[in-house]
Amino acid sequence: ADRNSLAGVVRAYDALNQIREQTAATLPKLLVGTRLVFVDGTPDILAYPSDRAAYGRLCRLLSDGKLRAPKGECVLTLSDLLKWQEGLLLVVMPPHPRRAYTSIGLQEKVWNDGLADDEGGPGSIAKQAFENRIRAAPDEIEDLLRKLSTIAPTRVWLGAVQPLLGDDARQLKLWRSVARKAGVPLIASNDALYHEADRRPLQDVVSCIREGVSLRAAGTRLEINAERHLKAPEEMAALFDDAPEAVAETLRFADRVRFSLDELKYNYPDEPVPKGKNPQRHLEDLSWAGALARYNGAVPDTVRAVIEKELALIAKLDIAPYFLTVHDIVTFARGEGILCQGRGSAANSAVCYVLGITAIDPVQMNLLFERFVSEERKEPPDIDVDFEHERREEVIQYIYRRYGRHRAALAATVIHYRPRSAVREVAKVFGLSEDIGTALVSGVWGSWGKSLGEGQVRQGALDPENRLLARVIAVANELIGFPRHLSQHVGGFVLTNDRLDELVPVSPATMKDRFFIEWDKDDIDALQMMKVDVLGLGMLTCIRKAFALIRTHEGRAYELATVPPESPDVYAMLQRADAIGVFQVESRAQMSMLPRLKPKEFYDLVIEVAIVRPGPIQGGMVHPYLRRRSGEEPVAFPSPATAHGPPDELTSVLGKTLGVPLFQEQAMKLAMVAAKFSPSEANGLRRAMATFRNLGTIGVFEEKFIGRMVERGYARDFAERCFKQIEGFGSYGFPESHAASFALLVYVSAYIKHFHPAAFGCALLNSQPMGFYAPAEIVRDARDHGIEVRPVDVNFSAWDNTLEPDGAGGLALRLGFRQVDGFQEKWADAIVARRGNRYMTVADVARRAALNKRALVILAEADCFQSQNRDRRETLWDVHRLSGDDALPLFASQFVEEQPEEEIAPLPTMPLSEHVLADYQTLRLSLRAHLMTFLRDLFHGEGVASCAEISAAEDGSKAACAGIVLTRQMPGDAGVVFITLSDETGIANVVVWPGLVEAFRRAIMGARLLVVEGQVQKSREGVVHLVAERLFDRSGELARLSEDSTEVRMPKTAALHGHPRNVRAVPKSRDFH
């Protein structure tokens, strides 16, 4: 059982049910329970509910313990158990006999409690205390058993174990005597920690991680042997040969545990409806009213028929309250001016469309409602709604207020060990220094990879032949994929009509006023519970802010539904891959696809969103689709042998995508139509796809899928590619409805970018962090589109970036204080509120805005006083000469300076290169020049080309290019790395094939200034890539930018450690995997 948790019980329940579906054999009974661990010295107690009511009390007990503790902990005392014990079957586990520890790879035994003496031998204080506890334990256990038996007669047992420590017979005799005196049965247990004995070393490591100690310091926290694993019945009978009644008691105990998770009846909340209506009638009225609004008072017959069909199924499944909930949440958001849009399979629903939950007309796009809700699948609906990421918390707190925290909580997410976290934790356990742990993970990119090898060790300049390091890597590889901890889901709300904490334990999240249950979305699906996904999307924030800027400065009012559709100019922009900042299509892979796919209409954007995903890529479907689209290859539909079905059986499945499967539902339909999967088999495949990333269970369907297609006459190559695609969808893939919802935001964001570029760039900057590119590239792109970008200035800027007249009838983008590293919003508000006409001096700003010296230093280093005609160096000296008080008075009669006024000699002019470097260090961007401008002569002297020269180079030519690394991307599991370089002439796209990644890992992962040698690859559409052959980290060259003979010593400052040389030159790239 889990410790103070029921987090794993649904996984066990679901696994057992899946086995049950595939076999007629008798399967073991699942006993749902937990191991209660107390903070008041009470021995551990196994608690199993005898019925549904007792299960609810166990959930309340665990919730109480969790809600009074920090996230991830549970504070329980015996009094808590006594409060909630009714109906619980309780097994008191006596303390383990004295445990010793033989560390992995070491022969000496250490058995202390962390209180070793100076020579490192057993600590006498710890030894004596431990022996005292052992002597006192039987009496304490007997007293506890008597106390529990008085309150819970016939529901208390004493557990007994045989750990093979040499005195098992004596220990068993002792605990039989204690049980007899207390009048409770003795029950056999192996107190298992793992399923097989060879898992013991990993268990020791996990225990050390939990306790925060190394193996050497673990002492009696670990086991002396590997006996605590699951054992066969005959082995247990042999172990308890002297107490056969303890083994027999296990069967009687199991019979007493009558509760099953099958008994959990989920009740969705009753939604308030107008008097005289039930939820279904109210939903129908809202739907028809919404339909009239959507279709301008005239609902087409085809739409009417679909709505009627959907409402009938909703009534049959009795799920109208669920739709009312989501409608209410969306109505609240819109009433608060929060932009939102449904996505995912909900976009298949006409009811969702007319209720305003989704924005795509499923009838017009011929999307199927059954993809969302199906009577055959017997699954609850799942509606995902995106809200502005900056205002989603308002929606979350509204849900808590409306339903109460006893009926609403977020689902959990299981955080698994990934390579970086596994290596760091295991290195600590084995006693390696933090420096060595850091070196080991230096070769690991994010969560990339499923294992670690010698390459990563060498990358950290370490010896892979070292036995200790080899052991660390081996154990870390075992740990990868294991659950690490529970966290809150990004937005999946579980709502109940009754108390949620009687259905599942509830825990506090780290974030204030957030709570989450112990089960994740897969557990919720397995128990047929409904959730409402309240998700955050940065692009919605950006679009809403752009709409507001356009309304204010251009007098145009837009909503998502009123943006003019199908603009040829917008599609022409996208065909040029002019897509920086555009939702979903701004990655290098998507921007390379745009000129090849050449979108001309909305459905092309649906294809564009879906095609650059692991599903179509791994299935080898991208190139066939593009060839058919361009007319290079005829459109043809694979077909079975004549005896097995009509030749056009896949036409309805693949017709919209030219005979090539691209969407998730097409892959599922192929399983049913071409491989003749039954609904049950198809549902199993769908579930395997949903959990593939964590559980990897999809492989069990491979032989059946491919074999059946081949048997029916389909080409093996096509069948294998289809299954590869299904595996890719398991990693990440889009259903058509989801791609359509996102395609709408692609079009809207592209429309704003094309027709309102100033507002688009300003809104993008004000919505950070989001998207693919850092502010420097967003600013550069705005300037490339003719927008004047003006610097942060105390006399013109606000906290947010703003728009202002450019003097030529257009709009200029004024950078805001939010772009200044370390500057606080409250300081910006004070500057704006007290600015009046303008600030004349640094002292004027300090006095009127009441800014402390730290704030002034940050402003000076970011060169925010340009309107006062003061150089960065001059303003830093100005700040240095001010009073040293932390806070300067707002209404001081005289502004005190550190020294009497004196004539100050003019400071040498700061070189442009240093200005640019300082810009990057304080603003992460520069309006003056690109860093590479000052290194161009150096690299040209080495024969290294600019990004523009790479773009103009001939296909197949050899070239070298240098640039600042903007982004790194390693999509999927293929191991290919895409790098975007930037210089003063533009950007260059670099492709690094897997065989090269290992050899140049350090440069690929760590360089901020990178030189790439390779071959230019140019497609006929003009897409250019530099295919890497060698890569070099030249980040050290950036130090040249601050080397200047006229440099003067700056005053010491609090903001950025003085001279720019002392600060990293370039912000880190944005890396994706």
Sequence and secondary structure as in RCSB ss.txt:
>XXXX:A:sequence
ADRNSLAGVVRAYDALNQIREQTAATLPKLLVGTRLVFVDGTPDILAYPSDRAAYGRLCRLLSDGKLRAPKGECV
LTLSDLLKWQEGLLLVVMPPHPRRAYTSIGLQEKVWNDGLADDEGGPGSIAKQAFENRIRAAPDEIEDLLRKLST
IAPTRVWLGAVQPLLGDDARQLKLWRSVARKAGVPLIASNDALYHEADRRPLQDVVSCIREGVSLRAAGTRLEIN
AERHLKAPEEMAALFDDAPEAVAETLRFADRVRFSLDELKYNYPDEPVPKGKNPQRHLEDLSWAGALARYNGAVP
DTVRAVIEKELALIAKLDIAPYFLTVHDIVTFARGEGILCQGRGSAANSAVCYVLGITAIDPVQMNLLFERFVSE
ERKEPPDIDVDFEHERREEVIQYIYRRYGRHRAALAATVIHYRPRSAVREVAKVFGLSEDIGTALVSGVWGSWGK
SLGEGQVRQGALDPENRLLARVIAVANELIGFPRHLSQHVGGFVLTNDRLDELVPVSPATMKDRFFIEWDKDDID
ALQMMKVDVLGLGMLTCIRKAFALIRTHEGRAYELATVPPESPDVYAMLQRADAIGVFQVESRAQMSMLPRLKPK
EFYDLVIEVAIVRPGPIQGGMVHPYLRRRSGEEPVAFPSPATAHGPPDELTSVLGKTLGVPLFQEQAMKLAMVAA
KFSPSEANGLRRAMATFRNLGTIGVFEEKFIGRMVERGYARDFAERCFKQIEGFGSYGFPESHAASFALLVYVSA
YIKHFHPAAFGCALLNSQPMGFYAPAEIVRDARDHGIEVRPVDVNFSAWDNTLEPDGAGGLALRLGFRQVDGFQE
KWADAIVARRGNRYMTVADVARRAALNKRALVILAEADCFQSQNRDRRETLWDVHRLSGDDALPLFASQFVEEQP
EEEIAPLPTMPLSEHVLADYQTLRLSLRAHLMTFLRDLFHGEGVASCAEISAAEDGSKAACAGIVLTRQMPGDAG
VVFITLSDETGIANVVVWPGLVEAFRRAIMGARLLVVEGQVQKSREGVVHLVAERLFDRSGELARLSEDSTEVRM
PKTAALHGHPRNVRAVPKSRDFH
>XXXX:A:secstr
  BT  TTHHHHHHHHHHHHHH  S        EEE  SSS   EEEEESSHHHHHHHHHHHHHHHHTS TT   
  HHHHHHH TTEEEEE    S   EE TT  SEE  SS   TTSS  HHHHHHHHHHHHHHHHHHHHHHHHHHH
HSTT EEEEE    SS HHHHHHHHHHHHHHHT  EEE    SBSSGGGHHHHHHHHHHHHT  HHHHGGGS SS
S  B   HHHHHHHTTT HHHHHHHHHHHHH    GGG           TT  HHHHHHHHHHHHHHHHTTT   
HHHHHHHHHHHHHHHHHT HHHHHHHHHHHHHHHHTT  EEEEGGGGG HHHHHTTS  S TTTTT  GGGT  T
TTT    EEEEEETTTHHHHHHHHHHHH TTTEEEEEEEEE  HHHHHHHHHHHTT  HHHHHHHHTT  TT  S
S  HHHHHHTT  TT HHHHHHHHHHHHHTTSEEEEEEEEEEEEE SS GGGTS EEE SSTT EEEEEEHHHHH
HTT  EEEEEEEHHHHHHHHHHHHHHHHH     GGGS    HHHHHHHHTT  TT TTS SHHHHHHHHHH   
SHHHHHHHHHHSSHHHHHTT HHHHHHHHHTSS        GGGS TTTTHHHHGGGTT   SHHHHHHHHHHTS
   HHHHHHHHHHHHTHHHH  GGGGHHHHHHHHHHTT  HHHHHHHHHHHHHHHHS   HHHHHHHHHHHHHHH
HHHHH HHHHHHHHHHT S SSS HHHHHHHHHHTT  EE   TTT  SS EEEE SSSSEEEE  GGGSTT  H
HHHHHHHHT TT   SHHHHHHHHT  HHHHHHHHHTTTTGGGT  HHHHHHHHHTB   SS  TT SS  BSS 
           HHHHHHHHHHHHSS SS  GGGGGHHHHHHTT B HHHHHHS TT EEEEEEEEEEEE  TTS 
 EEEEEEETTEEEEEEE HHHHTTTHHHHHH SEEEEEEEEEE TT  EEEEEEEEEE GGGGGGGG  TT    
   SSS SSGGGS SS   EEE 
